[in-house]
Each structure stands twice: as C-alpha cells, then as structure tokens.
Amino acid sequence: MNTLQKTPLYETHRRSGGKIVEFAGWALPVQYNSILEEHEAVRSRAGLFDVSHMGKVTVRGKGAFDFLQRITTGDIGVLVDGQAIYCLMCYPDGGVVDDILVYRFGPGDFFLVFNAANTEKDYNWLKQNNTDGVDIVNVSEKFAQLALQGPLAEKILQALTDTDLQGLRFFRMQCDVKIAGAKCMVSRTGYTGEDGFEIYTSPDSAPALWDAILEAGKPYGVVPAGLGARDSLRLEACLPLYGHELSPDITPVEAGLGKFLRFEKQDFIGRAALAACLSKGAARKMVGFEMEERGVPRANYPVESGGKEIGFVTSGGYSPTLKKNIGLALIETACAGQGDKIDVVIRGKRLKAVIVPIPFYKKHYKKK
C-alpha cells in the first residue's frame, strides 16, 4: 500500500473507516460500511465520492479547437464557454485510447478529464499528436475532485454556497464557486445515473470540504461512498468503464457508443476505420443480460450459445436496485437479439442467462 498513489483525502478515508484497496495504482476506499447501503443512499438520497485520482489536462492555444476536433470523436464546435462534452479518443484502427470529458473555458482554453489508469498514456497520446502547436499541461496534481451524487445532492450542496446551483444545467460547469469557504469549480456531471455534481478544488481544501459536505448532508442521510458502489451504480446505468466496455480492442461501434461519433465534422483519428465498421456492420455487439440461474457474472467470464463460445462478459455483478445478477457482454452480433438465451461460464459451470434491454436503470439527470 505504501507504493500506491494517495489522494489528498487518503487520511480522511482512513479516519472514517474506509476499507482501502488498490485501484489503478491508487489507494482508495472500496466501501465504508456496506456497498449495498452506499449504493442505495445514492439512488434515494446522496453519496459523496473521492474521485481525485482522475487525470486532468489543460489544452490551450490558438490551435486548441482544431487539435481537439482531430483527436476526439466528439464535435467540440457545439461547446460554449462553461459547457462539457463526453467523447472518445481513438486509434487509427478505431480502438479506444480513452473516454474523456472535455470542458470549454474559452475559445482556446479547454480542460480534459481522463480515467485515472490512463492519465500518463493519454497525456503522451496528446503530446504525440500535437501538430497544432497547442500548450498541453498535466494538471492532475493541482486538483482534488469530489463527486456528490443523488437526488438530494443539489439541496445539500446549495446549503454551503451562495451560487445558484438550480441554474447550473446538465453538463455545464461554473468556476470560482465558493463552497464552505473553498474556491471550487463545479460541474453538473457524474458517473452514477443520478443528478449530482463533480467539484474540483485545491488539494489543501479537499479534507475540510469533504467534512463540510458530509456535515451539511447529515439531515438528508448523505453517506461517504467508495469504489464498490461507484461500480454497481455505473453498471446499472450502463455507463462504460475503460478496460471493460472500452479498450484498444473494442471499438465505440461495438460498445454501442456510435452516438458519440460525429462523422459530420472534419476528419478525426479513427474516422475511416469506424465509418467502415458502421458501413459493413460490427461482428460483435455489447448487450445486457440477466442471470436466470444463481451465479454472479464477472469480467472476462466466457459467454456461450449452443455450446459455442460467442464472447465474454465485460462487467457484471449484483444489482441492488433490480435485486438480480446482471452483466454486460461483448458477443457475436448474430447471437445478440433481445430475449436470446445465452450461457455464462462461471467457474467452469454453464449458467443460463437472457439478453435484456439496456440500460438496466433509467438515468435521472436534471437536464432543465
């Protein structure tokens, strides 16, 4: 554990009884009391996560817009100041470098958020492809990042700031927000399927801000939440996780993320391969399934149909909301019809499952 990276909240987690585990090279809490309780708190009230391990990079300069248009699949041209977009970075063959958030501060001023495990890789990818002469800086260590998620998140956070959070729309951010005396950037984004906020502040301010949010949220039943709940929440909402639903060997078309490919804009890395994949149809498809027999599906378990291996589980586990064992799997398109029966091989045993519509849980974002 001593060799792992630690967020500014590491000691806070330890004092609070967080069960610390290794995740992507970081020491982070997987749970405090119960993953199930933390999951249900986020669905019904609110939960507070430490996501300071996420990578953060600024991209600035005259050529920043053209650079990001070329290196991402999204249309950066739709962004106005204070707005964010979810998009992907792809390799020329259509495999995924990472899925990212791009925030626009100004016409030549952008802020990117990466998966923690990919920070160095993504930063190097940006630098390698910087033919536009833009200024790219890894600012990950300058920010702590908290995520307050759940239907009561706005009410709890509003008690700590004079900024009108009701006016902060979905995928919009605001800088220079004072929360419990700390200078923050706040965005209405998250990774749970619920309304909520991601809060960026200085590492020094993070412990006091964490405590202030939990104290303000006490009357509403807010709880600190760990990686375990974060994973079960995102699985129910079918929010992809890099290394599971996305990888260099899985294209966005196969992953069901075609709506994040903007072919109408200028050229971008991976465009030709992805267009060809769409044109001829992907041989594999991401599907959701429910277990019909008792067994918990996990990533990389084989999936079979008629005794033939047709793919593998990308993510799986128990759904506290549905009270079922569920999963996502990348399988042959010919076997991917809704209602089709499949077998998930769990510890050498073929257990029955059925393909169902996704997402498993309807997201409750506050979009207006």
PEVEN-V204366 format. One record per pair of residues at least 6 apart in sequence whose ideal C-beta (glycine too) atoms are under 8 Angstrom apart, sorted by the first residue. I is the first residue (numbers start at 1). J is the second residue. Records with the same first field share a line. If there is no record, write none. Layout:
I=J ; J
This chain:
1=20 ; 22 ; 27
4=22 ; 25 ; 26 ; 27
5=25 ; 26 ; 27 ; 53
6=26 ; 27
7=26 ; 28 ; 50 ; 52 ; 53 ; 144 ; 206
8=52 ; 144 ; 203 ; 204 ; 206 ; 207
9=50 ; 52 ; 144 ; 206 ; 207 ; 210
10=20 ; 27
11=207
12=207 ; 210 ; 211
13=20 ; 28 ; 29 ; 50 ; 224
14=20
16=32 ; 224
17=32 ; 33
18=29 ; 30 ; 31 ; 32 ; 224 ; 226
19=29 ; 30 ; 31 ; 32 ; 226
20=27 ; 28 ; 29 ; 30
21=27 ; 28 ; 29 ; 30 ; 227
23=30 ; 53 ; 116 ; 227
24=53 ; 115 ; 116 ; 117
25=116 ; 117
26=53 ; 116
28=50 ; 53 ; 226 ; 227
29=50 ; 224 ; 226 ; 227
30=226 ; 227 ; 228
31=38 ; 225 ; 226 ; 227 ; 228 ; 229
32=38 ; 223 ; 224 ; 225 ; 226
33=223
35=226 ; 228 ; 229 ; 232
36=320
37=223
38=47 ; 223 ; 224 ; 225 ; 226 ; 228 ; 229
39=225 ; 228 ; 229 ; 232 ; 233 ; 320 ; 321
40=320
41=47 ; 150 ; 221 ; 222 ; 223 ; 225
42=149 ; 150 ; 192 ; 194 ; 225 ; 229 ; 233
43=150 ; 194 ; 233 ; 320 ; 321
44=150 ; 151 ; 221
45=150 ; 151 ; 152 ; 220 ; 221 ; 222 ; 223
46=148 ; 149 ; 150 ; 151 ; 152 ; 153 ; 156 ; 196 ; 217 ; 220 ; 221 ; 222 ; 223
47=148 ; 149 ; 150 ; 192 ; 222 ; 223 ; 224 ; 225 ; 229
48=146 ; 147 ; 148 ; 210 ; 213 ; 214 ; 217 ; 222 ; 223 ; 224 ; 225
49=146 ; 147 ; 148 ; 149 ; 224 ; 225 ; 226 ; 230
50=144 ; 145 ; 146 ; 210
51=145 ; 146 ; 147 ; 191 ; 198
52=143 ; 144 ; 145 ; 146 ; 203 ; 206
53=116
54=113 ; 114 ; 115 ; 116 ; 119 ; 140 ; 145
55=113 ; 114 ; 115 ; 116 ; 118 ; 119 ; 122 ; 123 ; 138 ; 140
56=111 ; 112 ; 113 ; 114 ; 138 ; 139 ; 140 ; 142 ; 143 ; 145 ; 200
57=111 ; 112 ; 114 ; 122 ; 123 ; 126 ; 136 ; 137 ; 138 ; 139 ; 140
58=109 ; 110 ; 111 ; 112 ; 135 ; 136 ; 137 ; 139
59=67 ; 68 ; 110 ; 111 ; 112 ; 126 ; 134 ; 135 ; 136
60=108 ; 109 ; 110 ; 134 ; 135 ; 137
61=108 ; 132 ; 133 ; 134 ; 135
62=108 ; 133 ; 134
63=108 ; 132 ; 133 ; 134
64=108 ; 109 ; 110 ; 132 ; 134
65=76 ; 77 ; 107 ; 108
66=132
67=129 ; 130 ; 131 ; 132 ; 134
68=76 ; 102 ; 110
69=75 ; 76 ; 77 ; 265 ; 266 ; 268
70=129 ; 132 ; 266 ; 267 ; 268 ; 269
71=89 ; 125 ; 126 ; 129 ; 268 ; 269
72=87 ; 88 ; 89 ; 100 ; 102 ; 268
73=87 ; 88 ; 89 ; 90 ; 252 ; 260 ; 261 ; 262 ; 268 ; 270 ; 274
74=85 ; 86 ; 87 ; 88 ; 102 ; 260 ; 262
75=85 ; 262 ; 264 ; 265
76=85 ; 102 ; 104 ; 110
77=265
78=85
79=85 ; 102 ; 104
80=104
81=104 ; 105 ; 106
82=104 ; 105 ; 172 ; 173 ; 174
83=103 ; 104 ; 171 ; 172 ; 173
84=101 ; 102 ; 103 ; 104 ; 171 ; 172 ; 173 ; 187 ; 189
85=101 ; 102 ; 171
86=99 ; 100 ; 101 ; 171 ; 260
87=99 ; 100 ; 102 ; 260
88=96 ; 97 ; 98 ; 99 ; 100 ; 246 ; 252 ; 257 ; 260 ; 261
89=96 ; 97 ; 98 ; 99 ; 100 ; 122 ; 125 ; 269
90=96 ; 97 ; 251 ; 252 ; 268 ; 269 ; 270 ; 273 ; 274
91=97 ; 248 ; 269 ; 270
92=269 ; 270 ; 272 ; 273
93=270 ; 273
94=251 ; 252 ; 253 ; 270 ; 273 ; 274 ; 277
95=247 ; 248 ; 249 ; 250 ; 251 ; 270
96=242 ; 246 ; 247 ; 248 ; 250 ; 251 ; 252 ; 255
97=118 ; 121 ; 122 ; 125 ; 248
98=114 ; 115 ; 118 ; 121 ; 122 ; 242 ; 246
99=115 ; 240 ; 242 ; 246 ; 257
100=112 ; 113 ; 114 ; 122
101=112 ; 113 ; 189
102=110 ; 111 ; 112
103=110 ; 111 ; 112 ; 113 ; 173 ; 187
104=110
105=111 ; 175
112=122 ; 126
114=122 ; 123
115=122 ; 242 ; 243
117=242 ; 243
118=242
119=138 ; 140
123=136 ; 138
126=136
127=136
129=269
130=136
141=203
142=202 ; 203
143=200 ; 201 ; 202 ; 203
144=200 ; 201 ; 202 ; 203 ; 205 ; 206 ; 209
145=198 ; 199 ; 200 ; 201
146=198 ; 199 ; 201 ; 206 ; 209 ; 210 ; 213
147=190 ; 191 ; 192 ; 196 ; 197 ; 198 ; 199
148=156 ; 157 ; 196 ; 197 ; 199 ; 213 ; 217 ; 222
149=190 ; 191 ; 192 ; 194 ; 195 ; 196 ; 197 ; 225 ; 233
150=192 ; 194 ; 195 ; 196 ; 222
151=194 ; 195 ; 364
152=217 ; 220 ; 221 ; 222
153=194 ; 195 ; 196 ; 197
154=165 ; 166 ; 195 ; 197 ; 366
155=220
156=213 ; 216 ; 217 ; 220 ; 222
157=165 ; 179 ; 186 ; 197 ; 199 ; 213 ; 216
158=165 ; 166
159=216
160=179 ; 180 ; 212 ; 213 ; 216
161=177 ; 178 ; 179 ; 180
162=178
163=174 ; 177 ; 178 ; 186
165=186 ; 197
168=174 ; 186 ; 187 ; 188 ; 197
169=188 ; 367 ; 368
170=188 ; 189 ; 365 ; 366 ; 367
171=187 ; 188 ; 189
172=187 ; 188
173=185 ; 186 ; 187 ; 188 ; 189
174=185 ; 186 ; 187
175=185
176=183 ; 185
177=183 ; 184 ; 185 ; 186
178=184
179=186 ; 199 ; 201 ; 209 ; 212 ; 213
180=208 ; 209 ; 212 ; 213 ; 216
181=208
182=201 ; 202 ; 205 ; 208 ; 209
183=201 ; 202 ; 205
184=199 ; 200 ; 201 ; 205 ; 209
185=199 ; 200 ; 201
186=197 ; 198 ; 199 ; 200
187=197 ; 198 ; 200
188=195 ; 196 ; 197 ; 366
189=196 ; 197 ; 198
190=196 ; 197 ; 198
191=230 ; 233 ; 234 ; 239
192=230 ; 233 ; 234 ; 237 ; 239
193=233 ; 234 ; 236 ; 237 ; 239 ; 359 ; 361 ; 362 ; 363 ; 364 ; 365
194=233 ; 363 ; 364 ; 365
195=364 ; 365 ; 366
199=209
201=209
210=224
213=222
214=222 ; 224
216=222
231=241 ; 315 ; 317
232=317 ; 318 ; 319 ; 320
234=241
235=315 ; 316 ; 317 ; 319 ; 326 ; 327 ; 328 ; 360
236=319 ; 321 ; 322 ; 326 ; 359 ; 360 ; 361
237=359 ; 360 ; 361 ; 363
238=288 ; 328 ; 358 ; 359 ; 360 ; 361
240=246 ; 255 ; 257
241=315
244=299 ; 314 ; 315 ; 328
245=255 ; 286 ; 314 ; 315 ; 328 ; 330
246=252 ; 255 ; 257
250=284 ; 330
251=273 ; 274 ; 277 ; 282
252=258 ; 260 ; 261 ; 274
253=261 ; 274 ; 277 ; 278 ; 282
254=277 ; 282 ; 284 ; 285 ; 286 ; 330
255=286 ; 330
256=285 ; 286
258=278
261=274 ; 278
262=268
263=271 ; 275
281=333
282=333
283=332 ; 333
284=311 ; 330 ; 331 ; 332 ; 333
285=330 ; 331 ; 332 ; 333 ; 336
286=314 ; 328 ; 329 ; 330
287=328 ; 329 ; 331 ; 336 ; 355 ; 358
288=326 ; 327 ; 328 ; 329 ; 355 ; 356 ; 357 ; 358 ; 359 ; 360
289=297 ; 326 ; 327 ; 328 ; 329 ; 342 ; 344 ; 353 ; 354 ; 355 ; 356
290=322 ; 324 ; 325 ; 326 ; 353 ; 354 ; 356
291=297 ; 324 ; 325 ; 326 ; 327 ; 344 ; 351 ; 352 ; 353
292=351 ; 352 ; 353 ; 354
293=351 ; 352 ; 353
294=325 ; 351
295=325 ; 344 ; 346 ; 349 ; 351
296=316 ; 317 ; 318 ; 325 ; 346
297=313 ; 316 ; 317 ; 325 ; 326 ; 327 ; 329 ; 344 ; 346 ; 353
298=313 ; 316 ; 317 ; 346
299=313 ; 314 ; 315 ; 316
300=312 ; 313
301=312 ; 313 ; 316 ; 344 ; 345 ; 346
302=309 ; 311 ; 312 ; 313 ; 344 ; 345
303=309 ; 310 ; 311 ; 312 ; 313 ; 329 ; 331 ; 342 ; 343 ; 344 ; 345
304=310 ; 342 ; 343 ; 344 ; 345 ; 350
305=331 ; 332 ; 335 ; 340 ; 341 ; 342 ; 343
310=331 ; 332 ; 335 ; 342
311=329 ; 330 ; 331 ; 332 ; 335
312=329 ; 330 ; 331
313=327 ; 328 ; 329 ; 344
314=327 ; 328 ; 329 ; 330
315=327 ; 328
316=325 ; 326 ; 327 ; 328 ; 344
317=325 ; 326 ; 327
318=324 ; 325 ; 326
319=325 ; 326 ; 360 ; 361
321=360 ; 361
322=360 ; 361
326=360
327=344 ; 353
328=358
329=342 ; 344
331=342
335=342
336=355
337=355
338=355 ; 356 ; 357
339=354 ; 355
340=354 ; 355
341=352 ; 353 ; 354 ; 355
342=352 ; 353 ; 354 ; 355
343=350 ; 351 ; 352 ; 353
344=350 ; 351 ; 353
345=351
